Every structure is written in structure tokens, then in C-alpha cells.
Amino acid sequence: MRPLDILVVHLELPLHDRNSASLRLFRMLELLAADGHRITYLACSGLGQDRYAAELERLGIDVHPVDPQRSARIGRRLDHPPLDLIALLERRAFDVAILSFFHMAELYLDLLRRHAPTTRIVVDTVDVHFVRELRGAEVSGAPAERARALGTSEGERRVYARADALLAVSDED
């Protein structure tokens, strides 16, 4: 099998020494790089995470640590030169895009479908986010938290239905 051109999109760089989702993502990237795949990593909001970017670059991964335009859409205004994501998508014929967490899929899926229509889109669910929110609402008893969790559930279902494939951590997910 030929090496694939893979785009990976996550909120930040994989902060593998800080949380399990990032450690899982970092290990996946190590395995993909070791298998010879060409990886481009896009962090929506990875400003100031230079050490983690350098670790990915040592693996041969092309790193774009910040996407200021989409970062601003999630309320993180960053002072960083703009990223011409459309040019990147048109310049590289990505075989696969892995969008980590449904929030990133919400931000990037339409753009990928429009400017990279042959790219297969995989959403890494990491976890079923609404379940975590729903459990928190059950503990707090707050109706607003329950409503937010149910809204998240709808958002997840919409995004997942539009992906070509999903990655899930557990059978239950």
C-alpha cells in the first residue's frame, strides 16, 4: 500500500504529558509516521505550544500550530499570521483528514468537502462528548446543563452522519 497524505486537525498540539486524549493522538501520529505516511498537523489554537510542535516535526510531520480564522470562530482570538488553509488544501491532495473531536469536525468538515472533495473525512470521536455533559447535568440537577448536553448530542449526530468514517475508543462509544 502506498503512503497516504493525511491531514490531522485538533484544537491544540497533542499535549501528551497533560491528558490521555492527547497521548492517544500522539501515539497514533507516531505509528502513522513510522508507517511512512505523510502527515500534516493543523492545530486550530496551538499558539505557545512550540515544544509539542517540535516533537511532531522530529517525526517528519508538517505542523501548522494556529489557524487564527477558525480559532476566532470558537472565541479564541490569536495574534498570529493567517493560515491560507484553502491554498493548503488545493496544494496537497490529502487522501484522508482526521478531525479530532466533533467540535473540530463542525469547524472544518464543510471547508474540506468544498475545497478537498476527494479527501475521505474521518472524525475521531475521542469520546461521546454529550455523555460527559449529561452525567454532569445529572449530578448538578441543572436543567440548562441537561439542555446543553442534549444539544451537544444533536450536534454530534449531525457531524458524525456527514463523515466518511468514525474512530471510537470503546464498543460503547
C-alpha positions in Angstrom: 0.0 0.0 0.0 1.3 3.4 -0.9 1.9 6.0 1.8 -1.1 8.3 2.4 -1.2 12.1 2.6 -3.0 12.6 5.9 -4.3 15.9 7.4 -4.9 15.8 11.2 -6.9 18.6 12.8 -7.1 19.0 16.5 -7.8 22.0 18.8 -4.2 22.2 20.0 -1.0 20.3 19.6 -1.0 16.9 21.3 -0.2 17.8 24.9 0.7 14.2 25.5 2.0 14.7 29.0 -1.1 16.5 30.1 -4.1 14.4 29.1 -5.0 11.0 27.8 -6.7 12.1 24.6 -3.5 13.9 23.6 -1.4 10.9 24.5 -3.6 8.7 22.4 -3.4 11.1 19.4 0.4 11.5 19.8 0.8 7.7 19.7 -1.4 7.4 16.6 0.7 10.1 14.9 3.9 8.2 15.8 2.5 5.0 14.3 1.3 6.7 11.1 4.7 8.4 10.7 6.6 5.2 11.3 4.5 3.5 8.6 5.7 6.2 6.1 2.5 8.2 5.8 2.9 12.0 5.0 1.2 13.9 7.8 0.2 17.5 8.0 -1.0 18.5 11.5 -3.2 21.5 12.0 -3.9 22.9 15.4 -6.7 25.3 15.5 -5.4 27.0 18.5 -1.9 25.8 19.4 -0.2 29.1 20.0 2.7 28.9 22.5 3.0 25.1 22.3 6.3 25.1 20.5 7.8 22.2 22.3 5.0 19.9 21.2 5.2 21.3 17.6 9.0 20.5 17.6 8.2 16.9 18.7 5.9 16.4 15.8 8.4 17.9 13.4 11.0 15.5 14.6 8.6 12.7 13.5 8.6 14.3 10.0 5.2 15.9 10.4 4.4 19.2 8.8 3.0 21.4 11.6 0.7 24.4 11.4 0.2 25.4 15.0 -2.5 28.0 14.6 -5.5 28.7 12.3 -6.4 32.2 13.5 -9.6 32.5 11.4 -11.3 29.4 12.7 -9.8 29.9 16.2 -11.6 33.2 16.3 -14.9 31.4 15.5 -14.6 29.5 18.7 -13.8 32.6 20.8 -10.0 32.4 20.8 -8.7 35.5 19.1 -5.0 34.9 18.5 -2.3 37.3 17.2 -0.8 35.1 14.6 -0.4 35.4 10.8 -3.3 34.0 8.9 -3.2 30.5 7.5 -4.3 30.1 3.9 -6.0 26.8 4.5 -7.7 26.8 1.1 -4.4 27.0 -0.6 -3.0 24.2 1.6 -6.0 22.0 0.7 -5.6 22.7 -3.0 -1.9 22.3 -3.0 -1.9 19.0 -1.2 -4.2 16.2 -2.3 -5.0 14.7 1.1 -6.2 11.2 1.0 -7.6 11.3 4.5 -8.5 14.1 7.0 -8.8 13.0 10.6 -10.8 15.6 12.6 -10.2 15.1 16.3 -13.3 15.7 18.4 -16.7 16.7 17.0 -16.1 20.4 17.6 -13.2 20.4 15.1 -15.3 18.5 12.7 -18.0 21.2 13.0 -15.4 23.8 12.1 -13.6 22.1 9.3 -15.9 19.5 7.6 -17.7 21.9 5.2 -14.4 23.5 4.2 -12.9 20.1 3.4 -15.9 19.0 1.5 -15.8 22.2 -0.6 -12.1 22.5 -1.2 -10.9 18.9 -1.0 -13.9 16.9 -2.2 -11.9 13.7 -2.8 -10.5 13.7 0.8 -12.0 11.0 3.0 -13.1 12.5 6.3 -12.7 10.6 9.5 -13.9 12.0 12.8 -12.1 10.8 15.8 -14.9 10.9 18.4 -12.3 10.5 21.3 -15.4 10.2 23.5 -19.1 10.7 23.1 -19.0 14.2 24.5 -22.7 14.6 25.2 -22.5 11.7 27.6 -19.9 13.5 29.8 -22.1 16.6 29.7 -25.3 14.6 30.5 -23.6 13.0 33.5 -22.6 16.4 34.8 -26.1 17.6 34.4 -27.4 14.6 36.4 -25.0 15.4 39.2 -25.9 19.1 39.2 -29.6 18.7 38.5 -29.4 21.9 36.4 -32.0 21.9 33.6 -29.8 24.2 31.5 -26.9 21.8 31.6 -29.2 18.9 30.5 -30.5 21.0 27.6 -26.9 21.8 26.6 -26.0 18.1 26.7 -28.9 17.2 24.5 -27.9 20.0 22.1 -24.4 18.6 22.0 -25.9 15.2 21.3 -27.7 16.6 18.2 -24.6 18.4 17.0 -22.5 15.2 17.4 -25.1 13.1 15.5 -25.2 15.7 12.6 -21.4 15.8 12.2 -20.9 12.1 12.6 -23.5 11.4 9.9 -21.6 13.6 7.4 -18.3 11.9 8.0 -17.0 9.0 5.8 -15.9 7.1 8.9 -15.7 7.4 12.7 -13.0 6.4 15.2 -14.3 5.4 18.6 -12.3 4.3 21.7 -14.7 1.8 23.0 -17.5 -0.5 21.8 -20.0 1.5 23.9 -18.9 4.7 22.1 
